């Protein structure tokens, strides 16, 4: 199987996706289990934001059964980070399809170089919300979530890798 992450095979497709310059992007960051999704849901309800979770978009791609989804499933089960170009492509497509202008990007970027790449390929962020939470609390929350989430990455081995 070829490595589709390192090539520019989707570059032409990405260039065709247009995002209104009126959109206001807010990065919502914090450790896994810090409450990003919960707080985003509240902001969607109260203020009308669009909410795009990098993790949810990746899991949806896995559930689609596509070749990309199969590769992503393997990466995510090991607790590794998906290449930023793939995550940005999924986010850009989702944001472009949202009619509103206020957008929450949940769980991405995880590093400054990813933020720079996102801002070059999509739009600059207007703000960053960061939820700080001790690792022991995150682990407790994730193990509790694992009982009902059905997520492949909600297990103790993967959780520990995600903290490294």
N, C-alpha and C positions, 0 to 999 in steps of 0.2 A: 504494500500500500504506500503510495507516495505521500510525502509530507506537504500538506497544503497550507500549513501555517506560515512557513518561511517565504512563500512565493507571493507575488503580487497578482495572483490569478483573479482575485475579486476587486482589484484596484479600479478597473473601468466601471464595474457595478457600483462601487462606493462613490465614485465621482458623480454618478448620475443622481444619487440621493441628495435632494436639496432640503436644507433646513432654514426656516425663516430666521432672519437676524433679530426678530422681535422676541424670540424665545429667551427666557431667563433660566439658566441652568444653575441648580444648587446641588453640589456634591454632598451626600450624606454618608459620613464615614464613621467607623468604629469597629471594634472586634466582632467576630461572629457571636451572636447572642447578646449584643449590647443594647438592642432595642431599636435598631434602625428601621426595620420594617414596621414595627408597631407605631413608632412616631410618624413615619411617612403616611401610614393609613389615616392617622388623626389629621395630618395636614391636608391630605386629599379631601377628607370629609369637610373640614372647617374652611379651607381656603381655596379649594378647587385646583390644586396642583395635579399634574400628571405624575405618576410614580412608576419608575422603571428600575427594577432590581436587576443588577447584573446577574446575580445568582439565579433568579427566576427565569430570566431569558435563556441562560445557559441550560438550566434544567428542562425548559420547554424544547430546546433544540435536541437534547438527549431523548426526550419522550417522542419526538417526531420520527426517530429511527433512521434519520439521514446518516450518510457517511460521516459528516461532520459531527453529528450527535454521538455516534459510536466512539469516535476519537475523544470527544469531550468527556464521555462517561468514564473512560479509562483514566484520564488525567484527574478528574474530580474524585474518583474513588480512592486514588492514592494521596489525596490532599494537596496536590500540586496546583500551581496557578496556571490558568489557561492563558495562552499568549494574548497580550493586550490588543493586538490587531483584530482578533476574533471577537473579543468582548466589545470593542469599539464599533465594529461593523454591526453587531446585533443591537447595540444601544442606539446607534445613528438611525437605523431603519425604524426602530420603535418610536423614537422621538419625532422623526419626520412624519409618522402616521398619526401623531397626536394633534388635535385641533387647537388646544389651548396654548398659552405662552409660558406658564409657570411649570417648570419641570424639575422633579427630584430624581437624581441619579443615585441610587442606593447601592453601596458596597463597591464602588469604583470611583476613582482610581485607588490603588493600594501603594503606589510609589509616585514620586515626583515626575519621573520620566513618562509614566502612564498619563498623568494629568496633562503634561505638555503635548503628548501625542493626541489625546482626546481633543484638547483645545485647538490644535492645528487642523484636525480632520472634521470636527463637528462645530463647536462654538466655545468661546471662553466661558468659564463658570463665573457667575456673579457673586457666589458665596459658598462657603464650606461650613457644614454643621458637623461637629465631631463629638461622638459619644464616648467618653472615657469610662472604663469599667475594669475592675481588677480581674485578673485571669481566673482566679478561683471561682468568682461569681459567674464569669462567662461559661466556664466548664460545667458548673451546676445547672445553669439555664439550658445549655445545649443538650445535656444528658436528659433533662426533663422534656425538652422539645422532641428528642429522639423517640420518645414513647408514642408520639402521635403524628410526627411529620412524614414518615415514610421516606425521608431523604437518605440517600446512600452515604452522604458525608457526615451524618449525625451518629458517629460511633466514637468510642474513646480513642482508638488508634488514629483516626483521621483528625479528630479534634486536636490531639496533641501536636500533630504535624502542622496544623493550621496556625498554632501559636508560635511555632519556631520561626 
